[in-house]
Amino acid sequence: MSAWQGYIDKNLLGFGMEAIAIIGDDTIPRATSPGFDFKSDEIQSIIKAFEDPSEIRHHGIQIAGNKYFVPNLVNAIYMVKMDTEVLQ
């Protein structure tokens, strides 16, 4: 287990976070939460967001079959899953 995987498992899962990924700027996932499966083109969208965040700020981002809203983008992207019950 990588140090990043241990960080996810011990410090983030179970504390309100369910789908977590730590991805290097080389697009290689360092660690993910169980069942959080995403495609390489989705990783490219995340990396692109650091260069130009306007698209995901306005439209969100699709990852692993779910649409996410991006409330903050600084040195990391924090995303909130869009829930139709919340949006109504």
TORKOL-4160 file (C-alpha; in steps of 0.2 Angstrom, whole numbers, padded with zeros to 4 digits, m for minus):
88
<pt num="1" X="0000" Y="0000" Z="0000"/>
<pt num="2" X="0007" Y="0017" Z="m0005"/>
<pt num="3" X="0008" Y="0031" Z="0008"/>
<pt num="4" X="m0006" Y="0040" Z="m0002"/>
<pt num="5" X="m0017" Y="0025" Z="m0001"/>
<pt num="6" X="m0015" Y="0024" Z="0018"/>
<pt num="7" X="m0019" Y="0043" Z="0019"/>
<pt num="8" X="m0035" Y="0040" Z="0010"/>
<pt num="9" X="m0040" Y="0024" Z="0020"/>
<pt num="10" X="m0036" Y="0031" Z="0037"/>
<pt num="11" X="m0039" Y="0050" Z="0036"/>
<pt num="12" X="m0053" Y="0053" Z="0023"/>
<pt num="13" X="m0064" Y="0038" Z="0021"/>
<pt num="14" X="m0078" Y="0038" Z="0033"/>
<pt num="15" X="m0076" Y="0056" Z="0037"/>
<pt num="16" X="m0089" Y="0062" Z="0024"/>
<pt num="17" X="m0079" Y="0058" Z="0009"/>
<pt num="18" X="m0083" Y="0043" Z="m0002"/>
<pt num="19" X="m0075" Y="0044" Z="m0019"/>
<pt num="20" X="m0057" Y="0050" Z="m0017"/>
<pt num="21" X="m0043" Y="0050" Z="m0030"/>
<pt num="22" X="m0025" Y="0057" Z="m0028"/>
<pt num="23" X="m0018" Y="0059" Z="m0046"/>
<pt num="24" X="m0001" Y="0065" Z="m0050"/>
<pt num="25" X="0002" Y="0078" Z="m0063"/>
<pt num="26" X="0009" Y="0064" Z="m0074"/>
<pt num="27" X="m0009" Y="0058" Z="m0074"/>
<pt num="28" X="m0005" Y="0042" Z="m0065"/>
<pt num="29" X="m0017" Y="0038" Z="m0050"/>
<pt num="30" X="m0007" Y="0037" Z="m0034"/>
<pt num="31" X="m0022" Y="0031" Z="m0024"/>
<pt num="32" X="m0041" Y="0029" Z="m0025"/>
<pt num="33" X="m0055" Y="0024" Z="m0014"/>
<pt num="34" X="m0063" Y="0007" Z="m0017"/>
<pt num="35" X="m0074" Y="0007" Z="m0032"/>
<pt num="36" X="m0070" Y="0024" Z="m0038"/>
<pt num="37" X="m0066" Y="0019" Z="m0056"/>
<pt num="38" X="m0063" Y="0032" Z="m0069"/>
<pt num="39" X="m0056" Y="0033" Z="m0087"/>
<pt num="40" X="m0040" Y="0040" Z="m0093"/>
<pt num="41" X="m0050" Y="0054" Z="m0103"/>
<pt num="42" X="m0058" Y="0059" Z="m0086"/>
<pt num="43" X="m0041" Y="0061" Z="m0079"/>
<pt num="44" X="m0036" Y="0071" Z="m0094"/>
<pt num="45" X="m0051" Y="0083" Z="m0090"/>
<pt num="46" X="m0045" Y="0085" Z="m0072"/>
<pt num="47" X="m0028" Y="0089" Z="m0077"/>
<pt num="48" X="m0034" Y="0101" Z="m0090"/>
<pt num="49" X="m0045" Y="0110" Z="m0077"/>
<pt num="50" X="m0029" Y="0116" Z="m0068"/>
<pt num="51" X="m0024" Y="0124" Z="m0084"/>
<pt num="52" X="m0041" Y="0132" Z="m0088"/>
<pt num="53" X="m0054" Y="0129" Z="m0074"/>
<pt num="54" X="m0068" Y="0139" Z="m0083"/>
<pt num="55" X="m0076" Y="0124" Z="m0091"/>
<pt num="56" X="m0078" Y="0114" Z="m0074"/>
<pt num="57" X="m0082" Y="0129" Z="m0064"/>
<pt num="58" X="m0097" Y="0133" Z="m0076"/>
<pt num="59" X="m0102" Y="0115" Z="m0081"/>
<pt num="60" X="m0095" Y="0103" Z="m0068"/>
<pt num="61" X="m0086" Y="0087" Z="m0073"/>
<pt num="62" X="m0091" Y="0070" Z="m0077"/>
<pt num="63" X="m0081" Y="0056" Z="m0068"/>
<pt num="64" X="m0085" Y="0038" Z="m0065"/>
<pt num="65" X="m0103" Y="0040" Z="m0071"/>
<pt num="66" X="m0107" Y="0054" Z="m0060"/>
<pt num="67" X="m0107" Y="0073" Z="m0062"/>
<pt num="68" X="m0098" Y="0083" Z="m0050"/>
<pt num="69" X="m0099" Y="0102" Z="m0046"/>
<pt num="70" X="m0082" Y="0111" Z="m0042"/>
<pt num="71" X="m0084" Y="0124" Z="m0028"/>
<pt num="72" X="m0065" Y="0127" Z="m0026"/>
<pt num="73" X="m0050" Y="0125" Z="m0037"/>
<pt num="74" X="m0033" Y="0131" Z="m0030"/>
<pt num="75" X="m0019" Y="0118" Z="m0029"/>
<pt num="76" X="m0031" Y="0104" Z="m0029"/>
<pt num="77" X="m0049" Y="0101" Z="m0036"/>
<pt num="78" X="m0062" Y="0098" Z="m0023"/>
<pt num="79" X="m0078" Y="0091" Z="m0030"/>
<pt num="80" X="m0096" Y="0089" Z="m0024"/>
<pt num="81" X="m0107" Y="0076" Z="m0032"/>
<pt num="82" X="m0122" Y="0083" Z="m0040"/>
<pt num="83" X="m0138" Y="0076" Z="m0032"/>
<pt num="84" X="m0154" Y="0079" Z="m0041"/>
<pt num="85" X="m0163" Y="0079" Z="m0024"/>
<pt num="86" X="m0152" Y="0093" Z="m0019"/>
<pt num="87" X="m0154" Y="0103" Z="m0035"/>
<pt num="88" X="m0173" Y="0103" Z="m0035"/>
